[in-house]
Amino acid sequence: MATHAVSTYTPKDVPSPPVPSATYFSELQWKTLYALADAVVPSIHTAATVKSSNDRVVSDAEWNSAVSSLSSNISGPDAVNIATQYLQENVSENPIFRATVERILGNHVHDEGRNGFGMIMSALNTRAGSLIMTGSITPIQDQPVEFREKVLRGWDTSRLPPLRAIYRGLTAMVKKCWVSSSPTIGPVLGFPRIPVHGQPADGFQYEFLQFTPGDKPETIETDVVIVGSGCGGSVAAKNLAEAGLRVLVVEKSYSYPTDTFPMTPSDGFTNMFENGGAVSTDDGSMAVLAGSTWGGGGTINWSASLQTQGYVRQEWADTGLPFFTSLDFQKSLDRVCERMGVNEDHVEHNRQNRVILDGARKLGYAAKTVPQNTGHGKHYCGYCTLGCASGGKKGPTESFLMDAAQAGAKFMEGFCAEKVLFTNVKGRKVASGVKGTWKSRDSYLGLSGTQAVERKVIIKAKKVVVSAGTLQSPLLLLRSGLKNSQIGRNLYLHPVMAAGAVFDEETRPWEGSALTTVVNEFEDLDGAGHGVKIESLSMMPSLFIPIFPWRDSLEYKLWAAKLRRSTGFITLTKDRDSGRVYPDPVDGRCRIDYTVSAFDRKHIVEAIIASAKIAYITGAKEFHTAYRDLPPFIRPDASDPEAPEGINDAALQSWIAELRGKSPLNVERGLFASAHQMGTCRMSKSPKLGVVDPDCQVWGTDGLYVVDASVFPSASGVNPMITNMAIADWASRNLARAMGTVRGEGSVMARL
């Protein structure tokens, strides 16, 4: 790979599709919504500098304290000026903030949710509605920002479920959009636009099929069409192409070269995450992050490469799937790890991962280094969730898809698969291809001109491999007319609750690999393999800050600025209890019916307690959680982590007792998150129990396979990438043997 000097490197701008028309809300509804946004993250002023009712006025003493606190951690002669700009930033006047809000509401919130927002904004502008919701007949946008804040806090605990829901939805959206678009938070944190470690490099140059305009569908023939370019699809593409078969990989999203990485948060979420990074469960209690770009989740994940553990393999084998305890499965695990250069030898732990290892050692907890897919090389970068500029993370685009291309596979971006095509052979449904719509990149970006093409495409294939991911694969099967009642069910999400520790000294936690350690002490809390692992997480401000509670606007701004002195924890739960995905009845997009069960929430509490102990024993001064009903633990000045009593410190034990008293956590009072989705096309020994058979072929069909994490029989309990790839390796090798290795000639595909 060619490299270029890091000192001169600036990622190329990434064009995004146009912001949707904002006419779904009236001008008055928008005014009301942005007035509430200004209450969540207001412009802070003293009486001497206040400009409008959108400014929150604080006393001179509060102002001086805030500026002093912020500037003391900002290096350079402009510290006071930077702190002042941060406090006085006005979100509703930031065009990037407004565009991000309008994109989320216009493109990424389903009709039901958007209509709910609109209804509340309209009701606030009626005398009766305003009186009920605010206690005053004066429209909320005409009230001082302090009054708006008080109203929002009241909604948080309202007896009316719609007000509690609007509080959760509104504050979550405003926090996310603010951190993603703020021009001041980077300078306050000392957070650089690009990583200070690592050398940018030019990645593999992929070529994608293009089509000319036309009224009739374009028809392509191939041996195998693979729907999805993520961890499962990429491995299948490599193996099938190297077996001499004609392979076409189609991806609904688009490819971006490494010189656009890392993207800005706003561009990254829009272009590389499912639904713009705004996926949530129906009850609003969980944010769900999934990749939607070339390489899928493997392009935006954090390098963690853990193999499937023995007790999980046995659990799956006991369901009638003995393959999982076979040597063949272990060989597949090892094969995919070797291709990506998975190793521990070159892992360098950053501060937050050292905190976990050091704390676990002092407390006697079982913990270990997490292997990384870094090509047997060093990769000290925490920005990869917005794209890896160095190519050091050997995800699908830097390994399996590259191998597939070199073996002759063809690729199509911007293709939305609408349905799998079947022929009827002696009463059997035999997969014969895929039908969908292709959008050229210019069409996706809303550009006019001869290159902006949208075209129906029919792909005729001998075999169809669905690798669209746990959220989308079952929806494609349903759109294709399959009736198995198990499709979309058995959804596992590895729910996590995040926590953050604040230290006296600077930690710069975004530097270094995000997740290189794991505490295994609590992975089997019920004797049946269900429990929690403690890991660290990406400390990119746009990912970390928004998941923590908003209780007060000034407090929230001051807390966000502590990120430069923080480390993070996640409680990765092997969930026992599952949910489902289903298509939205209006627009067909993915909906998620999942609530973390009381059983699993009790396990999360134990992991939060253990994380707090780790933070305490390593010297943290504060410990915050994503649970609103639990105040952060603030270490008393007299507390000493080196004192003989250690974690038996009375203040810490009192805080732990308060948390235990709240177990199981109220799902409405915290924010859970998921970066792992599994199980919605479950592998099983019979069609009554799952969706695919032990060869990953869909029950009741011939030639239709699902190869992604949706086939997991239950939650994997570890980051699912390696398990997903190993299943894909085994299934695609079996398919290649069944199809033979003679490359077809004379088709349209062969000429492309």
C-alpha positions in Angstrom: 0.0 0.0 0.0 1.2 3.5 -0.8 1.4 5.7 2.3 1.3 9.4 2.8 2.7 11.6 5.6 0.4 11.8 8.6 1.3 15.5 9.2 -0.2 16.6 5.9 -3.1 14.2 5.9 -6.6 15.5 5.7 -9.4 13.1 4.9 -11.3 14.0 1.7 -14.8 15.4 2.2 -17.6 12.9 1.8 -20.7 14.1 -0.1 -23.8 13.0 1.7 -27.3 12.6 0.3 -29.4 15.8 0.5 -31.2 16.8 3.7 -34.8 15.8 3.2 -37.4 18.5 2.9 -38.4 19.7 6.3 -42.0 20.3 5.3 -43.2 17.3 7.4 -43.3 19.9 10.3 -44.7 23.4 10.1 -42.6 26.4 10.8 -44.2 26.7 14.2 -43.5 23.1 15.0 -39.8 23.5 14.1 -39.6 26.7 16.2 -41.0 24.8 19.2 -38.7 21.8 18.7 -35.5 24.0 18.4 -36.6 25.9 21.5 -36.6 22.6 23.4 -33.2 21.7 21.9 -31.9 25.0 23.2 -33.0 23.9 26.7 -31.1 20.6 26.4 -27.9 22.3 25.3 -28.3 26.0 25.8 -26.0 28.9 25.3 -24.7 29.8 28.8 -24.4 33.5 29.7 -24.2 35.9 32.6 -26.7 38.8 33.0 -24.1 41.0 31.3 -23.8 39.0 28.1 -27.3 37.5 27.7 -28.8 38.1 24.2 -32.2 36.3 24.1 -34.5 34.0 26.0 -32.7 31.1 24.3 -29.7 31.9 26.6 -29.5 30.3 30.0 -28.4 32.9 32.6 -26.1 31.9 35.4 -24.6 33.9 38.2 -21.1 35.5 37.8 -19.9 33.0 40.4 -21.3 30.0 38.4 -19.8 31.4 35.2 -16.4 31.9 36.7 -16.4 28.5 38.2 -17.4 26.9 34.9 -14.8 28.8 32.9 -12.1 28.0 35.5 -12.9 24.3 35.5 -12.9 24.1 31.7 -9.8 26.2 31.0 -7.7 24.5 33.6 -7.7 21.4 31.4 -7.2 23.2 28.1 -3.7 23.8 27.0 -2.5 27.0 25.3 -3.0 30.7 25.7 -6.6 30.7 24.3 -7.9 28.4 27.1 -10.4 30.9 28.5 -11.6 31.9 25.0 -12.1 28.3 24.0 -14.0 27.6 27.2 -16.2 30.7 26.7 -17.0 29.7 23.1 -18.0 26.2 24.3 -20.3 27.5 27.0 -21.9 30.1 24.7 -22.4 27.8 21.7 -26.0 27.9 20.5 -27.1 24.6 18.9 -30.2 25.9 17.1 -28.1 28.4 15.2 -25.7 25.8 14.0 -26.7 24.8 10.4 -25.0 21.4 10.7 -26.9 20.6 13.9 -30.2 21.6 12.2 -29.4 19.5 9.1 -28.6 16.5 11.3 -31.8 16.8 13.2 -33.8 17.2 10.0 -32.1 14.2 8.4 -32.8 12.0 11.4 -36.5 13.0 11.7 -37.0 13.0 7.9 -35.1 9.8 6.9 -34.4 7.7 10.0 -37.5 8.0 12.3 -40.5 5.9 11.3 -43.8 7.6 10.6 -45.2 6.7 13.9 -42.4 8.3 15.8 -42.2 11.4 13.6 -45.9 11.9 13.9 -45.6 11.6 17.7 -43.0 14.4 17.8 -45.2 16.6 15.5 -48.3 16.0 17.6 -46.5 17.1 20.8 -45.1 20.2 19.2 -48.6 21.1 17.9 -50.2 20.5 21.3 -47.6 22.8 23.0 -49.0 25.6 20.8 -52.5 25.3 22.1 -53.6 26.9 25.3 -55.0 23.6 26.7 -52.1 21.5 25.6 -49.5 24.0 26.9 -51.3 24.1 30.2 -51.4 20.3 30.6 -47.8 19.8 29.5 -46.0 22.9 31.0 -48.4 24.3 33.6 -48.6 27.6 31.6 -50.7 28.8 28.7 -47.6 30.7 27.3 -46.0 28.8 24.4 -42.9 27.1 25.6 -40.7 28.8 22.9 -41.7 32.2 24.5 -40.6 31.0 27.9 -37.1 31.6 29.4 -34.8 28.6 28.8 -34.7 27.9 32.5 -38.4 27.3 32.4 -38.1 25.0 29.4 -35.4 23.0 31.3 -37.7 22.6 34.3 -40.5 21.4 32.0 -38.2 18.8 30.4 -37.2 17.4 33.8 -40.8 17.2 34.7 -41.6 15.2 31.5 -38.8 12.7 32.5 -40.9 11.5 35.5 -44.4 12.4 34.2 -47.3 10.0 34.8 -48.2 10.4 31.1 -46.2 7.9 29.0 -46.2 10.1 25.8 -44.4 12.8 27.8 -41.8 10.4 29.2 -41.3 9.1 25.6 -40.8 12.6 24.1 -38.3 13.4 26.9 -36.3 10.3 26.1 -36.5 10.7 22.3 -35.8 14.5 22.3 -32.9 14.5 24.7 -31.3 11.5 23.0 -31.6 13.2 19.6 -30.3 16.6 20.7 -27.3 15.1 22.5 -26.3 13.0 19.6 -26.7 15.8 17.0 -24.9 18.3 19.2 -21.8 16.2 19.8 -21.7 15.2 16.2 -21.9 18.8 14.9 -20.4 21.0 17.6 -17.5 23.2 16.5 -16.4 23.8 20.1 -16.3 20.4 21.7 -13.2 19.2 19.9 -11.0 22.2 21.0 -12.3 21.9 24.6 -11.4 18.2 24.8 -8.2 18.5 22.8 -9.7 15.9 20.5 -8.0 16.0 17.0 -9.9 15.5 13.8 -7.6 12.7 12.8 -5.7 10.2 15.0 -2.3 11.2 16.1 -1.0 7.6 15.8 -0.8 5.5 12.7 0.1 6.1 9.1 -2.7 6.7 6.5 -2.5 4.3 3.5 -4.3 3.8 0.3 -6.6 0.8 0.4 -7.6 -1.7 -2.3 -9.4 0.0 -5.3 -12.7 -1.8 -5.8 -14.6 -1.5 -9.1 -18.4 -1.7 -9.2 -20.8 -2.5 -12.0 -22.5 0.5 -13.6 -25.7 0.6 -15.7 -27.0 3.0 -18.3 -30.5 4.5 -18.0 -33.4 2.4 -19.3 -37.0 1.7 -18.7 -36.7 -2.1 -18.8 -34.9 -4.1 -16.0 -31.3 -4.9 -16.6 -30.7 -8.7 -16.4 -27.5 -10.3 -15.2 -26.6 -14.0 -14.9 -24.1 -15.4 -12.4 -23.5 -18.6 -10.5 -23.9 -17.2 -7.0 -25.3 -13.8 -5.9 -24.5 -12.7 -2.4 -26.7 -10.1 -0.8 -24.5 -8.1 1.6 -20.8 -7.4 1.8 -20.2 -7.7 5.6 -18.4 -10.3 7.6 -20.5 -13.3 6.4 -20.9 -12.3 2.8 -17.3 -11.4 2.3 -16.0 -14.7 3.5 -18.5 -16.6 1.3 -17.5 -14.4 -1.7 -13.8 -15.3 -1.3 -14.3 -19.0 -0.9 -16.9 -19.3 -3.8 -14.8 -17.1 -6.2 -11.6 -19.0 -5.4 -13.5 -22.2 -6.2 -13.9 -21.0 -9.7 -17.6 -19.9 -9.5 -18.9 -16.7 -10.9 -19.8 -14.5 -7.9 -21.6 -11.2 -7.7 -21.7 -9.4 -4.3 -24.4 -6.8 -4.1 -24.6 -4.1 -1.3 -27.3 -1.6 -0.6 -24.9 1.0 0.7 -21.8 2.5 -0.9 -18.0 2.1 -0.8 -15.6 4.8 0.5 -11.9 4.8 -0.1 -9.5 5.0 2.9 -8.6 8.6 2.1 -12.0 9.6 3.3 -11.4 8.0 6.7 -12.0 8.7 9.4 -15.1 10.5 8.5 -16.6 13.3 10.6 -19.2 11.9 13.0 -22.1 13.5 11.0 -20.8 12.0 7.7 -19.9 8.7 9.3 -23.2 8.0 10.8 -25.0 9.1 7.6 -22.9 7.0 5.3 -21.8 4.0 7.2 -24.4 3.1 9.8 -27.8 1.5 9.4 -30.5 4.1 9.4 -27.9 6.8 10.0 -27.0 5.4 13.4 -30.5 6.2 14.6 -31.9 2.6 15.1 -33.7 2.0 18.3 -36.0 -0.6 19.8 -39.7 0.1 19.7 -39.8 1.0 23.4 -36.9 3.5 23.0 -34.8 1.9 25.7 -32.0 0.7 23.5 -29.9 2.2 20.8 -28.8 -0.3 18.1 -25.6 0.3 16.1 -25.2 -1.7 12.9 -22.9 -1.2 9.9 -24.4 -0.3 6.5 -21.5 0.3 4.1 -19.1 -1.6 2.0 -17.7 -4.3 4.3 -20.7 -4.0 6.6 -20.1 -4.1 10.4 -16.5 -5.1 9.7 -15.8 -1.7 8.4 -16.9 0.2 11.6 -16.2 -2.3 14.4 -13.4 -2.1 16.9 -11.0 -5.0 15.9 -11.9 -7.3 18.7 -11.5 -10.9 17.4 -12.6 -13.5 20.0 -13.3 -17.0 19.0 -16.5 -18.8 20.1 -16.1 -20.1 23.6 -16.4 -23.9 24.4 -19.5 -23.6 26.6 -21.3 -21.7 23.8 -20.3 -24.3 21.2 -21.6 -27.0 23.5 -24.8 -25.2 24.0 -25.4 -24.9 20.3 -24.3 -28.6 19.7 -26.9 -29.6 22.3 -29.7 -28.2 20.1 -28.9 -30.8 17.5 -26.1 -29.0 15.7 -23.0 -31.2 16.5 -20.9 -29.3 13.9 -20.2 -26.6 16.5 -18.1 -29.0 18.7 -16.4 -30.5 15.7 -12.8 -30.0 14.6 -14.1 -28.6 11.3 -15.6 -25.6 13.1 -12.3 -25.0 14.9 -10.5 -25.1 11.6 -12.8 -22.5 10.2 -12.3 -20.3 13.3 -8.5 -20.6 12.9 -8.7 -20.0 9.1 -10.5 -16.7 9.2 -8.3 -15.5 12.1 -5.2 -16.3 10.2 -6.4 -14.5 7.1 -7.0 -11.3 9.1 -3.7 -11.7 11.1 -5.5 -12.0 14.4 -3.0 -11.7 17.2 -2.2 -10.6 20.8 1.5 -10.1 20.2 1.3 -6.6 18.9 -1.5 -5.3 21.1 -0.6 -2.2 23.0 -3.2 -1.3 25.7 -4.2 2.4 26.0 -5.0 4.0 29.3 -8.6 2.7 29.6 -7.7 -0.9 28.8 -4.8 -0.7 31.3 -7.3 0.5 33.9 -9.4 -2.6 33.3 -6.4 -5.0 33.5 -4.9 -3.3 36.5 -8.2 -3.1 38.4 -9.0 -6.8 37.6 -5.6 -7.9 38.9 -6.0 -6.0 42.1 -9.5 -7.4 42.6 -8.7 -11.0 41.6 -11.0 -11.0 38.6 -10.3 -13.2 35.6 -9.3 -11.0 32.7 -7.3 -11.2 29.5 -6.1 -9.4 26.3 -8.6 -9.5 23.4 -6.9 -10.5 20.1 -7.1 -8.0 17.3 -7.5 -8.4 13.5 -4.5 -6.3 12.6 -2.6 -8.4 10.2 0.0 -9.4 12.8 0.9 -5.8 13.1 0.6 -2.9 15.5 -2.6 -0.8 15.2 -2.9 1.9 17.9 -6.0 3.7 16.7 -9.3 4.4 18.3 -11.0 6.1 15.3 -11.9 3.0 13.3 -15.6 3.2 14.0 -15.6 6.1 11.5 -13.4 4.2 9.1 -9.8 3.0 9.3 -7.5 5.3 7.4 -4.4 3.1 7.8 -5.9 -0.1 6.6 -4.3 -1.7 9.7 -7.6 -3.2 10.7 -8.0 -6.2 8.4 -11.8 -6.2 8.1 -13.7 -7.5 5.1 -12.5 -4.7 2.7 -8.8 -5.3 3.6 -9.0 -9.1 3.4 -11.8 -11.3 2.2 -13.4 -8.9 -0.3 -10.0 -8.1 -1.7 -9.3 -11.8 -2.1 -12.7 -12.2 -3.8 -11.9 -9.4 -6.3 -8.6 -10.9 -7.1 -10.3 -14.3 -7.8 -12.7 -12.7 -10.2 -15.8 -11.8 -8.1 -17.9 -8.8 -9.3 -19.4 -6.2 -7.1 -22.4 -3.9 -7.1 -23.0 -1.0 -4.6 -26.3 0.8 -4.2 -28.4 -2.2 -4.9 -31.5 -2.7 -2.7 -32.6 -6.3 -2.9 -36.4 -6.4 -2.9 -37.0 -10.1 -3.1 -35.5 -13.5 -3.8 -36.8 -15.1 -7.0 -37.9 -18.7 -7.1 -38.9 -21.3 -9.6 -41.2 -24.2 -8.7 -39.6 -27.6 -9.3 -41.7 -30.6 -8.3 -43.4 -28.6 -5.5 -40.1 -27.2 -4.1 -39.2 -23.5 -4.0 -35.8 -23.3 -5.9 -34.0 -20.0 -5.6 -33.2 -18.6 -9.0 -32.0 -15.1 -8.3 -32.7 -11.7 -6.8 -34.7 -8.7 -8.0 -34.0 -5.1 -6.8 -33.3 -1.5 -7.5 -29.9 -0.1 -8.3 -29.1 3.6 -7.6 -25.9 5.1 -9.0 -23.8 7.0 -6.5 -24.9 10.3 -8.1 -28.6 9.2 -7.8 -28.0 8.3 -4.1 -26.5 11.8 -3.6 -29.4 13.5 -5.3 -27.3 14.9 -8.1 -28.8 15.7 -11.5 -27.3 14.8 -14.8 -26.9 11.9 -17.1 -25.0 9.8 -14.5 -27.8 9.9 -11.9 -29.4 6.6 -12.7 -31.9 4.4 -11.0 -32.6 1.1 -12.6 -34.4 -2.1 -11.8 -32.0 -5.1 -12.0 -32.8 -8.8 -12.1 -30.0 -11.1 -11.2 -30.4 -14.7 -12.3 -28.3 -17.1 -10.2 -27.9 -20.8 -9.5 -27.6 -20.1 -5.8 -28.6 -17.1 -3.6 -26.7 -16.3 -0.4 -28.4 -13.8 1.9 -25.8 -12.0 4.1 -27.7 -8.8 4.8 -27.3 -9.0 8.5 -29.5 -9.9 11.5 -31.8 -6.8 11.0 -32.3 -7.1 7.2 -31.9 -10.8 6.2 -35.2 -11.8 7.8 -37.0 -8.9 6.2 -35.7 -9.9 2.7 -37.0 -13.5 3.4 -40.4 -12.2 4.4 -40.6 -9.9 1.3 -39.8 -13.0 -0.8 -42.9 -14.7 0.4 -41.5 -17.2 2.9 -43.9 -18.1 5.7 -41.8 -19.8 8.4 -43.0 -18.3 11.7 -39.5 -18.3 13.1 -38.3 -15.7 10.6 -37.3 -12.5 12.5 -37.7 -14.1 15.9 -35.0 -15.2 18.4 -33.3 -11.8 18.2 -30.3 -11.4 20.6 -28.6 -8.1 21.1 -25.9 -8.4 23.7 -27.4 -5.5 25.6 -24.8 -3.2 27.3 -25.0 -0.3 29.7 -22.1 2.0 29.5 -20.2 3.6 32.4 -17.4 6.1 32.6 -14.7 6.8 35.2 -13.2 10.3 35.6 -9.6 10.7 36.8 -7.6 13.7 37.9 -5.1 13.4 35.1 -5.6 13.5 31.3 -6.3 10.1 29.7 -6.9 11.0 26.1 -9.0 7.8 25.8 -9.7 8.1 22.1 -6.0 7.3 21.4 -5.1 3.6 21.1 -7.2 0.6 20.2 -10.7 0.8 21.6 -11.2 -2.7 23.0 -8.2 -4.8 23.9 -9.2 -6.3 27.2 -12.1 -8.4 28.7 -13.0 -9.3 32.2 -14.5 -12.9 32.1 -15.2 -13.2 35.9 -19.0 -12.7 35.5 -19.7 -14.5 32.2 -21.6 -17.4 33.9 -23.8 -15.9 36.6 -26.7 -18.5 36.3 -24.7 -21.7 35.9 -26.1 -22.0 32.3 -23.7 -19.7 30.5 -25.6 -16.4 30.9 -23.8 -13.5 32.3 -21.7 -10.4 31.5 -18.3 -9.5 30.3 -16.7 -6.2 31.1 -15.0 -4.5 28.2 -13.9 -1.0 27.1 -15.5 0.9 24.3 -14.7 3.4 21.6 -14.2 6.8 23.3 -15.0 8.9 20.2 -16.9 11.8 21.7 -19.8 11.3 19.3 -20.3 7.7 20.6 -19.5 8.1 24.3 -21.0 11.4 25.4 -24.6 11.0 24.1 -25.4 7.8 25.9 -25.1 9.4 29.4 -28.0 11.0 31.2 -29.1 14.6 30.8 -30.2 16.1 34.1 -29.2 19.7 33.8 -27.8 21.7 30.9 -24.8 23.3 32.5 -24.0 20.1 34.4 -24.2 18.1 31.1 -21.8 20.5 29.3 -19.3 20.4 32.2 -19.5 16.6 32.4 -19.0 16.2 28.6 -15.8 18.2 28.9 -14.4 15.6 31.3 -14.1 13.1 28.5 -10.4 14.0 28.1 -9.8 12.7 31.7 -12.1 9.6 31.4 -12.1 5.9 30.7 -15.1 3.8 29.7 -16.7 0.5 30.4 -19.4 -1.6 28.8 -21.3 -4.6 30.3 -21.6 -7.0 27.4 -24.4 -9.3 28.3 -25.1 -12.8 26.9 -28.8 -12.3 26.9 -31.0 -15.3 27.8 -34.2 -13.7 26.6 -34.8 -12.6 23.1 -36.9 -10.3 20.9 -37.8 -10.0 17.2 -37.5 -7.9 14.1 -40.4 -7.2 11.8 -41.2 -4.8 8.9 -42.8 -1.5 9.7 -46.4 -1.7 8.4 -46.2 1.6 6.6 -42.8 1.8 5.0 -41.3 -1.7 5.5 -38.2 -0.6 7.3 -36.8 -2.7 10.1 -38.6 -2.4 13.5 -37.2 -4.0 16.6 -39.4 -5.4 19.4 -36.9 -6.0 22.3 -36.8 -5.1 25.9 -33.9 -6.2 28.1 -35.5 -8.8 30.5 -35.4 -8.5 34.3 -33.2 -11.6 34.3 -30.6 -10.0 32.1 -30.8 -6.6 33.8 -29.8 -8.2 37.1 -26.7 -9.4 35.4 -25.9 -6.0 34.1 -26.2 -4.6 37.6 -23.4 -7.0 38.8 -21.2 -5.9 36.0 -21.7 -2.2 36.7 -20.8 -2.8 40.4 -17.6 -4.6 39.3 -16.8 -1.8 36.9 -17.2 0.7 39.7 -14.8 -1.3 41.9 -12.3 -1.4 39.1 -12.6 2.3 38.6 -12.2 3.0 42.4 -9.2 0.7 43.0 -7.4 2.3 40.0 -7.8 5.8 41.4 -10.9 7.2 39.6 -12.5 10.3 41.3 -15.9 9.9 39.7 -18.0 7.0 38.3 -20.9 7.7 36.0 -23.5 5.3 34.5 -26.1 5.6 31.8 -28.9 5.0 34.4 -30.7 8.2 35.2 -32.0 7.2 38.6 -28.5 6.6 40.0 -26.4 9.6 40.9 -22.7 9.3 39.9 -20.3 8.1 42.6 -18.1 10.9 43.6 -15.1 9.9 45.7 -14.9 11.7 49.0 -11.7 13.6 49.4 -10.8 11.4 52.3 -11.1 8.2 50.3 -7.9 6.5 49.4 -7.7 3.6 46.9 -4.4 2.6 48.6 -6.1 2.4 52.0 -6.1 -1.0 53.7 -9.9 -1.4 53.2 -9.7 -1.0 49.4 -13.1 -1.3 47.8 -14.7 -1.8 51.3 -14.6 2.0 51.5 -17.9 3.1 53.2 -18.8 5.6 50.6 -18.3 3.2 47.7 -20.2 0.4 49.5 -23.1 2.8 50.2 -23.3 3.7 46.5 -23.2 0.0 45.5 -26.0 -0.7 48.0 -28.1 2.0 46.4 -27.5 0.5 43.0 -28.4 -3.1 44.2 -31.6 -1.7 45.6 -32.6 -0.7 42.1 -32.1 -4.1 40.6 -33.5 -5.1 38.2 -33.0 -1.7 36.5 -36.1 0.1 35.2 -35.8 0.0 31.4 -37.3 3.5 31.1 -34.7 5.0 33.4 -31.5 4.1 31.5 -30.2 3.8 28.0 -29.0 0.4 26.8 -27.1 -0.1 23.6 -26.3 -2.9 21.2 -23.5 -3.3 18.7 -24.1 -7.0 18.1 -27.3 -8.4 16.5 -27.8 -12.2 16.2 -30.3 -14.9 15.7 -33.3 -13.8 13.6 -32.7 -16.6 11.0 -31.7 -19.2 13.6 -30.0 -22.4 12.6 -31.8 -25.5 13.8 -32.3 -29.2 13.3 -35.9 -28.8 12.1 -38.0 -26.0 10.5 -40.2 -25.8 13.6 -37.3 -24.5 15.6 -35.5 -22.2 13.2 -35.0 -20.7 9.7 -32.0 -22.5 8.2 -30.7 -26.0 8.3 -27.3 -27.1 9.5 -25.9 -26.2 6.1 -27.3 -22.7 6.3 -29.9 -23.5 3.6 -33.3 -22.0 4.3 -35.8 -24.6 5.3 -38.3 -25.4 2.6 -36.2 -24.1 -0.2 -33.4 -25.3 -2.5 -30.5 -23.0 -3.3 -31.3 -20.2 -0.8 -28.8 -19.8 2.0 -28.4 -17.3 4.9 -24.8 -16.7 5.9 -24.5 -14.0 8.6 -24.9 -13.6 12.4 -28.7 -14.1 12.0 -28.1 -17.8 11.9 -26.6 -18.0 15.5 -28.7 -20.4 17.6 -28.4 -18.0 20.5 -26.3 -15.1 21.7 -22.6 -15.9 21.1 -21.5 -14.2 24.3 -18.4 -12.7 22.6 -18.0 -10.1 19.8 -19.6 -12.1 17.0 -17.4 -11.3 14.0 -15.1 -14.4 14.2 -18.1 -16.7 14.9 -20.0 -15.2 11.9 -17.0 -15.5 9.6 -16.2 -19.1 10.7 -19.8 -20.2 10.0 -19.6 -18.5 6.6 -16.3 -20.2 5.9 -17.7 -23.6 6.6 -21.0 -23.1 4.8 -19.5 -21.5 1.7 -16.8 -24.3 1.4 -19.6 -26.9 1.5 -21.6 -25.0 -1.1 -18.6 -24.7 -3.4 -18.0 -28.4 -3.2 -21.6 -29.1 -4.0 -21.6 -26.8 -7.0 -18.3 -28.0 -8.5 -15.5 -25.7 -9.7 -16.1 -25.2 -13.4 -16.4 -21.6 -14.3 -19.3 -20.8 -16.6 -18.8 -19.2 -20.0 -20.8 -17.0 -22.3 -23.1 -15.2 -19.8 -23.7 -11.5 -19.4 -21.8 -11.8 -16.1 -18.7 -13.3 -17.7 -18.5 -10.3 -20.0 -18.8 -7.7 -17.3 
